[in-house]
């Protein structure tokens, strides 16, 4: 069953009385409890797409359904951004509980759930620290904790690991796969890193230059397989992706 | 703060005071005029006056500055946040603010004296007007330049407009607001002096001008010391507020 389905999505921006199309005729679908990765050149409208899915932009044409509901009505999505997602004036603890607070959970429930998720992600000892006192990897873990504490069904990630060093990035990719296997979330992730796309995406969607649309779709059986990194098939798929991105075929 | 750090700060302050006093002493010796008494004479008369004659003047001046600061904060901060957040309202109001901001507000003193009387009201309104603009413009600019990502990420957690003000805009702009308050304090003290030299017999400004016209220069300097101390204490208070409220900036 498709958890997420998008059909002929069209988004335009009006700037200085000029209409600039950001997305045109974009369609994709993602099965429940699966992972999808969107890859494409910079400025192709990837973030615009996530904005629509997260319910932040209601000004679009076409159909978008998340578990049968429109994005604005759907409370089961969580969004993680590359940077700035965490509020620098709040501690780890306050950042993580923010979502629960905003949705009107009781104090008791908030404390209980915040403590549980921080413990689970190994962040409890960092609860009094501010984001600047955390490493890049820890910060992204806190951002993930803040999303997971709401127990979402769909996790949207906008280049979540792109500002991290190579090793931390791989560590967090492994962590995300573990998390996915455990919670069976549906994950849609944007990246511009080809290896990341092949490692994380059961489905990989290649986007065109602006205005963005899906030009190629891969089904990827290697996703989430730790031993796959460096295997022949892994490299072949990565190469194929690379040439799609360059518009060679 | 660590006791060691506190001690160090105290010593630095002491050194700064010493430098000022030495400079003052040399200048008064150099000029050798009754208009600039030595620090010792001035402090002597300050100590003599501080317990009786000076107190009511300091109290009324403090009241005027504190109330003005409070009112302009209560008015300027919410309005600044609102304009910084809402581009439409900002674009609409920007010309109005830009045209009225550079007008030196002190020129309205005669009008305020006529309209609002010679009591505290006209003085507080004038000081408030001066600081209000400073706080408004600083807060608005800080809110305007807030990285969009903060807003997006919190909005994606289903925050409504009020939540955004509470969790994002206000805390993000608080360092800028406190900076504008500190700058505003300096301006408030100068405007205070001006408004207290006209049509009043209360306040430290009056005290200074009155001592001057009776050629009591030591008294005049006692007044100046009192005014300086008052500004310094208010400044320390704002500094402490910043340390407590914006601890995340100093990490």
Interface residues (C-beta under 8 A of the other chain):
Chain A: X51 X54 X55 X56 X75 X77 X78 X79 X81 X83 X84 X85 X86 X87 X88 X89 X90 X98 X99 X102 X103 X130 X132 X133 X146 X150
Chain B: X147 X149 X150 X152 X153 X154 X155 X156 X157 X158 X159 X163 X167 X168 X171 X172 X174 X246 X248 X251
